[in-house]
Amino acid sequence: MIGNSPALAASLKRFEGLYPDVIELSLGRVLAALEALGRPQDRLPPVIHVAGTNGKGSTCAFMRAMAEAAGLSVHVFTSPHLVRFNERIRLAGELVDDARLIGWLDRTFEAIGSGQITHFEATTAAAILAFSEVPADLLILEVGLGGRFDATNVIDSPALSVITPVDFDHKAFLGSDLRSIAGEKAGIIKKGRPVLTAIQRKVSDDVISKKAAAEGAPLYRLKTHFVDAMPEDLALIGEHQRSNAALAAMAMQLFGNSVRIPQEAIFRGAREATWPARMQRLKPGPVTAMAEGCDVWLDGGHNPHAARAIARHLNSLGGKTALVTAMLASKDSVGFFMPFRYLKPPVFTMPNAAGHVGADPLQLVEAAHTAGLEATACAGLADAMRAAAASGADRVLICGSLYLAGIVLGENGEAPD
């Protein structure tokens, strides 16, 4: 199974000893680390900062492909990784190599000293240090969680802030109502700097527009004609990806006020973008062999909004789909299964990745039953895949968790590159 090298794993593990006793939502710890590193956030290429609930990764992938098609050199920061930590940091188009990454992690560890910091904050500081020392034309910076207090929210003057669709997720941290969640996402809006938002529910749009007005930030909304103008042969599968590509295209036009992004580059990027575990058809390998006779697909979507997009795409394919599902215990499992209630796929639940607080497979069965679906609890991936194939399905979709997606890609030998 593919994973982090022992040397990189050891370098990352050192930060676990710095974890705060009590997590207070603030930027204080990451700002202190960056100050000790000499404020690398002040030496970055132009930044497009991306927050939202769904579509962040896909939108970043489309933006990167469009910018690179225009000849620009692009850094990208995303999270979480699926198979290897290196996936989080793309330097001028290439995933960071172990040797340089370990060097930046070690310098960050030394700079923090005896201070307290979370793992994500520390590694974000190391990534910003890396981005400051390698030349590029653009840095696409994806928020990890929320926005207002996310460790990436240390850029005073981004070239552009982008907010993808806002929906319910991470309720323990962001609140249980859409207004509160939208307020956290809108926290990336900066004084006087332009902001672009996806098509939002009215409550979210109201929150974003009020925050933009308060900051004197020019607000742009995704236009439906951008969605209609996207090519039919998008690189990423699913009708929802048209909106993600359109948001990226509009972002490139706004960014292009200073660096022109030709229309042909936008269309080329829309056709060439890559982003793993988003309706990804798996290649032949050890995991696909577990479901002999079925096509095997993978999607890391794990909330109701993502499930609605997945269900719409499955409906367009026809045939019978079986779901193999694991989820974090904190996720809205009933809300995830509800969009599938008309398709009636058989559901096979399993434990989530080790080291994470996963939902009990039996609890997931009850959640699926609540949504009107037949479901069976399985001991692990192999059992679930074999049971799904035996159900007479044409295809098996593994879904519900990015952590599960990472295990699947690693075991099937398909690490992102």
Buried (B, 14 or more C-beta within 10 A) or exposed (E): EBBBBEEBEEBBEBBEEBEEEEEEEEBEBBBBBBEBBEEBBEEBBBBBBBBBBBBBBBBBBBBBBBBBBBEBBBBBBBBBBBBBBBBBBBBBBEBBEBEBBBBBBEBBBEBBEEEBBBBBBBBBBBBBBBBBEBEBBBBBBBBBBBBBBBBBBBBEEBBBBBBBBBBBBBBEBBBEEBEEBBBBBBBBBBEEBBBBBBBBEEBBBEBBBBBBEEBEBEBBBBEEEBBEBBEEEBBBBBEBBBBBBBBBBBBBBBBBEEBEBBEEBBBBBBBBBBBBBBBBEBEEBEBBEBBEEBBBBBBBBBBBBBBBBBBBBBEEBEEBBBBBBBBBEBBBBBBBBBBBBEBEBBBBBBBBBEEBEBBBBEBBBBBBBBBEBEBBBBEEBBBBBBBBBBBEBEBBBBBBBBBBBBBBBBBBBBBBE
